[in-house]
Amino acid sequence: MGFFSKDIQSMDDLFVHTLRDIYYAEKRILKALPDMIGKASSDSLRQAFETHLKETEGHVTRLEEVFRMHGAQAKTVTCPAIDGIIEEAQEIAGEVADAEVMDAALAAAAQAVEHYEITRYGTLIAWAKRLGRNDCAGVLQRTLEEEKAADAKLTALAQAHLNMRAAE
């Protein structure tokens, strides 16, 4: 069921569909992060990924809470966007031999994931509020803040040393 599916007839349907989309994305990220941790040579990048892995486990739990609060079944719908972002990252990582270049590539791939998540959570918060579900919006807001912080941390790491090392 995509955004332009006949199954989406209302804002509530759209909200639940998008919850299921990001639920799929978070679960897919949980599977991808250990591989990224294993490929990172920078201690600071590896630590950032390990921290975000723990946060992502919490994101899944929060989404399950939002499903319960909203009275919807917690299930996934395939998210081609996150699949594409992760597949692209895996493809690039498979081609990079230099460890410093790999770290820069991993950070960039992780930021693409964060940016996707930031857009989804921002949208879900706006829709939850429109649906009168400020309770759901509050739970989603905590995750959005963590996603923004993860993106900022990746930016700082890339600018402080990952990109410089990769360019040497």
N, C-alpha and C positions, 0 to 999 in steps of 0.2 A: 504494500500500500504506500504510494508516494504522495507528495503534497497535492497533486491534482487528481487524486483518486476519488471515485464516487463514494467511498467509505467515509470521507471527511465532509460532513454536512454542516458543521457548526464550529464556532471558536473552541468549544470544549473538545470536540473531536480532534481539532488541529493541535490543541495543547497536549492531549494525551498522546497523539501520534509523535509529536516532537519530544516528549518525555521518553518515549520508547526508542526514538532515534538516538538520543544522547545516552540512554541506558546501554544500548548496543555499543556506542562509541566508547564509553567508559570501560566496559568489559573487554573490548578489543584492545584498548590501551593497557589494561592490566596484563594482557598476554604479551604485548610488545615491549613493555618497559624492561623486563628482565634481560632481554636480548640487547637492548640499548645499553643497559648497565654493563653487561659483559663486554661490549665493544668499546666502551669509553676508556681512554687511557688517562685522561685528566682526573685526578682525585676529586676536584671540586665539581666537575660535571657528573661524575659517578655519584657523588653524595647528593647532588641536586636531583638526579633521577631516582635515587633510593628514597629520598624524602617525598618526592612526588608519587612514587609507587604507593607509599603508605597513605598519602592524601587521597589518591584515586580509590583506594579501598573504601575510604570514608565517603567519597562522592557516590559510589555505588549504594552504600547504605543509606545515604541521604535521599537518593532518588527513590529507593524502595519506600522510605518514609513518606515522600511526597505522593507516590502512588497510593499508599494506604490512606493518607489524609484526604486525597481526592476521590477515593472510592473506586479506583481503577486497578486493573490487574497489572502487576509488574511483569512485563514481558518486553522483548525487544522487537524492533523492526530493523531490517538491514539498512545500514547507513553507507551508501556508496561513496559518500564524500570522505569519511574517515578511512574506509577501506583503501581508497585511492591515495590518500596522504600517507598511510602506513606502507602501502605497497611501493610507492615512490621512494620512501626513505629506505626500505629494505633493498631496493634495486641500486640506489646510489651507494649505500653502505657496502654492498657486494662488490663494487667497482673501485673502492678507495683502498689503497695499500698503505699510505702514509698515515701514521697514528694521529698526528696533529690535524691533518686535513679531515680525517675521520671524525675527530671531536667537533670541529667546526660544522661538518655536515650533520652530525647527530643533534647538535644544538639547534641548527636551522630547522631540521625536521621536527624536533620537539616543539619549536615555536609555531610551526604550521599547525600542529595539533592543538596547541594552546589557543591560537587565534580562532580556530573552528569552535572550540568549546566555549570561548568567550562570547562568540556571536550567538550560539545556541542558548546559553544560560541567560544572556541579556534579553533575548526574545522571550524565553519562557517566563522570566520575571515580569516583563511587561504584560504578557497575556494572562498570567496568574492574577495580577492586580486588576486587569480589566474584567476578569471573571469573578472578582470579589474574593479571591483566594489569597489574601495577604499572608496567611499562615504558610501556604506553599511558597509564596514569593520570598518570605524570610529565610526559609530553609535553602532555597536555591541561591539566594544572595550570598550566603556563607561560602558556597562552592565557587560562585563567580569570583569572589575576593581571592580565594586560594588560586584559582586559575590565573588571575591577573598577576598575583605575586610570583607564581611560577614563571610566567612570561618575563616579568621584570628581572628575575634572577638570571634567567637564561640570557637576556640582553646584556646584563652586567658582566656575566662570565665571558660572553663572546667579545664584548668590547674591551674588557680588561686584559684578556690574554689568549683566548682560544683563536680568534681570528688572526692576531699577530703571529702566533706560533705557526699557524697553518700557512701564512704568507711567506715565512722565512725560507 
